[in-house]
Amino acid sequence: MLQDFEFRKKFSQKVLRVEQEITKAVLRLPSINGGIETGHNRKEKMTETKAPIGTTARTGERCPESGVWQVVGTPTTTAPIAKHNVMPPYDGKAVTWKLIRYA
């Protein structure tokens, strides 16, 4: 019976060490583009701030925030544009877009 107890104790210690090594390895994995997301990375994502309403971006730039964007000037229009997409031209011209509403 004492041997059984000693075996379980050693086994439990080995399992604990393996779990600690796995945790360390997971924490080293990237969380972007298919990596495993850890609690630390989720906290970072939660603290990302949105670009404020009224933010502007020019044709050809990457969209800084998903939402409804309006051309500054005339003629004008609005368009839904997703974050990281390239800001489009309007009426065949490079224009400035202004964020008027979040997606």
C-alpha positions in Angstrom: 0.0 0.0 0.0 2.9 2.4 0.8 4.4 1.6 -2.6 1.1 2.5 -4.3 1.0 5.8 -2.4 4.6 6.6 -3.4 3.9 5.7 -7.0 0.9 8.0 -7.1 2.8 10.8 -5.5 5.7 10.6 -8.0 3.2 10.3 -10.9 1.3 13.4 -9.7 4.6 15.3 -9.5 5.5 14.3 -13.0 2.1 15.3 -14.3 2.4 18.6 -12.7 5.8 19.3 -14.2 4.5 18.3 -17.7 1.5 20.6 -17.3 3.8 23.5 -16.3 6.0 22.9 -19.4 2.9 22.8 -21.7 1.7 26.0 -20.2 5.1 27.7 -20.8 5.1 26.5 -24.4 1.6 27.7 -25.0 2.4 31.1 -23.7 5.3 31.4 -26.1 3.0 30.8 -29.1 1.8 33.8 -31.2 -1.8 34.7 -30.8 -2.2 36.3 -34.2 -2.8 34.5 -37.5 -3.8 31.1 -36.2 -1.8 30.9 -32.9 -3.3 29.9 -29.6 -4.8 32.8 -27.8 -3.9 33.1 -24.1 -5.6 35.1 -21.4 -2.8 37.7 -21.6 -3.5 38.2 -25.3 -7.2 38.5 -24.8 -6.6 41.3 -22.3 -4.5 43.1 -24.9 -7.2 42.8 -27.5 -9.8 44.1 -25.1 -7.8 47.3 -24.5 -7.5 48.2 -28.2 -9.2 51.5 -28.8 -11.3 52.3 -31.7 -10.4 55.2 -34.1 -12.7 58.1 -33.0 -15.7 59.2 -35.1 -14.4 61.9 -37.4 -11.2 60.1 -38.2 -10.1 60.7 -41.8 -8.3 58.6 -44.3 -7.3 59.2 -47.9 -7.8 57.0 -51.0 -5.1 54.3 -51.0 -4.6 54.2 -47.3 -5.6 51.3 -45.1 -8.9 51.8 -43.3 -8.2 52.4 -39.6 -11.7 51.3 -38.4 -14.7 49.4 -39.7 -17.7 51.6 -40.1 -19.6 53.9 -42.4 -17.3 56.4 -44.1 -18.4 59.6 -45.9 -16.5 61.5 -48.6 -15.4 64.9 -47.4 -16.5 67.5 -50.0 -18.9 67.4 -53.0 -20.1 65.3 -54.6 -20.3 63.1 -51.6 -21.4 59.6 -50.7 -21.1 57.1 -47.9 -19.8 53.5 -47.9 -19.3 50.7 -45.4 -15.6 50.0 -45.3 -13.9 47.3 -43.1 -10.8 47.8 -41.1 -7.6 47.1 -43.0 -9.2 47.4 -46.5 -7.8 50.0 -48.9 -9.8 53.3 -48.9 -11.3 53.5 -52.4 -11.5 56.4 -54.8 -14.8 58.1 -55.5 -16.1 59.4 -58.8 -12.7 58.4 -60.3 -10.7 60.6 -57.9 -8.6 60.3 -54.8 -10.7 61.6 -51.9 -10.6 62.0 -48.2 -13.0 59.8 -46.2 -14.4 60.6 -42.8 -15.6 57.9 -40.3 -19.2 58.8 -39.4 -20.5 55.6 -37.7 -19.0 52.4 -36.3 -19.9 49.1 -38.0 
